Amino acid sequence: MKAIVIEEFGGAEQLKEQEVAKPTCGVNQVLIRTHATSVNPVDFKIRQGDMKEAAENFPLILGGDVAGIVAEAGSNVTRFREGDRVFARPRQFGTYAEYVAVDADIIARIPENLSFEEAAAIPLAAMTAWQALVDHGRLGKGQKVLIHAGAGGVGTYAIQIAKSLGAEVASTASESNEALLRSLGVDHFINYKKEDFSEILSGYDVVLDTMGGDIQRDSFKVLKSGGHLVSLVEQPDEKLAKEAGVTANVFMMEPKGDQLDQLAELAAEGKLKSIIDGTYPLTQQGVREAHEKSETHHTRGKLVIQVQ
């Protein structure tokens, strides 16, 4: 099968098209014929060598989202059958390929109203947003949440998830993204180039930190006592958390089939949509261009790779 691999760490030029062995389907797995995958910042970070612990042996296939058709179901799998439209965040990277074997317990059916491209954008980013807000932030109806970088992949989903929970949402982004964020339900838009969120906001229950550094430190100022700061990028300062009377942690998303089912239900109801900045083919040049775009940190929503 065709796949895009890296044989060593480095720049986007390390992404190369190769013929590799088609994965075998385990008894508890589903073999998915990939129709679309997507690019997440973690992909280029692994490629650059910043996350060597996430890399196994070379040649390495990157990619953490898959949407496609069930080509084969393992002998112990009863929930899915050949021909089903499904999507997932596999436990292992490797979705820049024509086929992916995925554990059946973390797969969900794609809602009828979603294309493969829209579905492929969801799993990693939207489950990250869900776990940040629900599992770690304990966000609920009537609470207030600040979502940094709301126009990004995680941010666009986090805004919609927060609104579905009945929360009041503030978000930071550049002026050019204001209309997009308001269309997703943002109640308080903050132009980070002209405004200081820490001087404008106060009494917030949850902050979703996607930036780290000074932005993370200033985020403690907007939280009320008992609030939660949840970071995707770096461990928050325990001293600042204690002084503010809040909990603060960093976490890595874990694939969970029941959560993907809930996200699929939101999408089916029209409460969760994918914002796709661009689509690229599963070719050496296509994936390289997608990585280069992702590295600018100015992607609106997600970048999708079309496989079929």
Secondary structure, DSSP 4 states (H G I P E B T S, - for coil): -EEEEESSSSSGGG-EEEE-PPPPPPTTEEEEEEEEEEE-HHHHHHHHTTTGGG--SSSEE----EEEEEEEE-TT--S--TT-EEEE--SS---SBSEEEEEGGGEEEPPTT--HHHHHTSHHHHHHHHIIIIIIT---TT-EEEESSTTSHHHHHHHHHHHHTT-EEEEEE-GGGHHHHHHHT-SEEEETTT--HHHH--SEEEEEESS-HHHHHHHGGGEEEEEEEEESSSPPPHHHHHHHT-EEEE------HHHHHHHHHHHHTTS----EEEEEESSHHHHHHHHHHHHTT--SSEEEEE--
